Amino acid sequence: MCIFCERAQNELDGGLTPAQKREAEQCETLRERRIRATILTGFLGSGKTTFLNFVLKSFGHGKRIGVVQNEFGSVSVDDQLMLLEKSEAEVITMPNGCLCCRVRGDMVEALQRLAKRPQALGEGEGGAPALDHLLIECSGLSEVVPVAQTFFADPFVQASFQLDGVVCVADANLFEAMEGGGGAEPNGGSFGADVARLLREQLSISDVCLLNKCDLVDSTQRDRIGKRMRELNPSVKVVPCRHGKVNLGQVLSLNAFSLESVLSLDSHFLGNESAAPSQGHGHGHGHGHGHDAAADGEAHHAHTSFGSLGLEVAGAVDLEKLKAWLRDVVEKHGDKLVRIKGVVRTSGAQPFIAIVQGVGGHIEVSEASAAQPASGAMTSRMVFIGRLLNATLEAELRAGFLAAVAEAATGA
């Protein structure tokens, strides 16, 4: 029995002390009835949404999955890439911010809404929660520690969800350029020191790393990257994969997060707690879920160096004009734009939905699969994320996108 078993929820509004939160985590009754939650992290363009789609498709009908998606820009694109018809998913999209900063309070509210919905409050056979699992997809610029702390920031959230583990998705093709390794560029690769620091932090607190896009590298490079990842986090499990497809038993229901193990390495994880934490005795493996020393010395988050531009129009797009324009954008501004993504309606006798994916100077435009939902596709959306987007560049991007739409409308 714990404080959550003994008190009604409305009696917990005043919050809990760190000692009470730690005591609650030892309650087996609470652990068994809570909804398991997985934090999904990884840098921009690594394949998080692709993996999330694979999870939803693999679970299929009959499974209730809760999803919280966070996007850095003000225009949401990832929600349009979700294969919602393949899963009875409850989805909350949180654009225009980063979960590790001002959106964190919104995340608490989102988790509360998921837990309080009638279908989540109801219980299935044997007392199991009606919601089978919760997946939180962080933006590619989010730091993970504050997201993990959110599960203990509100009594109702802690009573409803059990943080199961942290899964990081990494781009095998770009990892070394981003991280820089420990040799010639110890402070960061060609993407900059802030990106390298964020990538290392995402890895350092992850239980599993999906080394995605392994079809784009050879076995020697893949093994070298895996070795580097284990240098950054000796306890991380590296799972090579393609297109985010893995054995879900390797990444879900890990039972890996242990509050006691975290506190043994970061006594401030729950806030101001003067007492020294006891040694871990949970299911976790004891790796650090706190900021590393380099991160503690930083006065700003990595995403403060980045800006985003979201564009949304009601019209269809001339696909060939769009492709030519995007190639020109990458050629001229590839060093500034780290991520380009979009979902657009095409013009022509047989219009369809096109998906735009760009990262690290590479751009790909493809037709959406037959399973792609049509909902939300009434508009065409593009998002650009890069370093300190200025007014001149934003105006140029906006004009180029609108030109592709105008040419589709006029048949030019």
Number of C-alpha atoms within 10 A of each C-alpha: 12 16 18 21 13 8 10 10 13 9 10 14 11 9 14 16 13 19 12 13 22 17 14 21 19 17 15 11 14 21 17 13 17 21 23 23 25 25 20 26 28 29 24 24 22 26 24 28 19 17 20 21 19 20 22 23 16 15 15 16 13 9 16 21 21 24 23 20 22 25 23 26 21 15 20 23 24 19 20 18 20 22 20 19 15 19 20 17 21 17 19 18 17 24 20 17 19 22 28 22 13 11 17 18 14 12 23 19 14 19 24 17 14 23 24 15 11 11 15 20 14 14 14 13 7 7 10 14 22 19 24 17 22 25 20 23 24 26 27 25 25 27 26 27 17 18 22 20 19 19 21 25 21 21 20 21 22 21 23 24 23 24 25 24 24 27 25 28 31 27 23 25 21 19 21 19 17 24 26 21 20 13 8 9 15 12 16 23 21 15 18 15 18 22 23 26 22 24 24 19 24 28 25 25 26 27 25 23 26 28 25 27 21 20 14 14 13 11 11 9 15 21 13 11 19 20 14 16 23 16 14 17 19 12 18 22 18 20 16 21 17 17 15 23 17 17 12 12 8 13 20 20 15 18 18 20 24 22 24 23 23 24 23 18 18 16 19 16 21 19 12 10 14 9 9 10 18 11 13 17 13 16 15 19 17 21 21 20 27 23 20 15 8 9 18 10 9 11 7 11 16 19 20 11 13 16 16 21 21 21 18 19 16 13 19 23 28 24 20 12 17 23 16 11 17 21 16 12 17 20 12 11 14 20 14 18 23 21 22 26 22 24 27 31 22 22 19 13 6 6 13 18 22 20 21 21 18 21 20 20 17 14 18 14 18 11 14 17 12 9 11 17 17 14 10 13 18 14 15 23 24 23 22 21 21 20 15 14 17 12 9 9 14 15 11 11 20 16 12 17 21 17 17 22 26 16 16 21 15 8 10 9
